[in-house]
Amino acid sequence: MYYVQKTMEIAGCHRLNLSYPSKCSSLHGHNWIITVYCKAPTLNADGMVFDFTRAKEKIHGYLDHGNFNELLPFNPTAENIAKWVTDQIPECYKAMVQESEGNIAIYEVEDSEQ
């Protein structure tokens, strides 16, 4: 099995729709660190698991300097964003989303989901 990862820094804002009072319900921004983990049992015709540029285009290119509430069709928590990231790249089996120092969410696709 081949494994690769791509880490990107993305500037973006969001506000969370929560069931309790929170300052996070107000629009605020982060410099997000998103890491995409991909794997494949064989390499493609170009000798890669996937092209790192694809991750940058699909994730960074779409989200960077955006309002995640407008760009994403769900409550933009770090957990939901991590799941969304894995859905964007077929080879992606795990995504790590850091919205601030010490606050990290990870989503990993179960083997039966791939």
C-alpha positions, 0 to 999 in steps of 0.5 A, a space after each residue: 500500500 502506498 500512502 501520501 499526505 498533503 497539508 494546506 493552510 487555508 484562511 476562512 471564516 465561519 459561524 457555528 449553528 449550536 444548540 447552546 449559547 457560544 461566541 462561536 455563533 458569531 462570524 469569526 475566522 481561522 487559519 485552518 491547517 488541513 491535512 489530506 491522507 491518501 492511499 492506493 494499493 498501486 500507483 497510477 500511470 503517472 507513478 502517483 497515488 494522486 496528484 498533490 495539485 488536485 488536493 490544492 485545487 479541490 480543497 484550498 482553491 475552493 475554501 481559501 479566503 471564503 465564508 464556509 457557511 456560504 460554501 458548504 451545505 452543512 454546519 461548518 464544524 471542524 468535524 463536518 469539514 474533515 468528513 467533507 474533505 474525504 469526500 472530495 478526493 476518492 483516494 482520501 481515507 483520512 483528513 485532519 482539520 485544525 481550526 486553531 492551536 490545540 483544536 483538531 478534528 479527524 475523520 477517517 473512512 471506515 474500510 467498508 466505506 471505501 
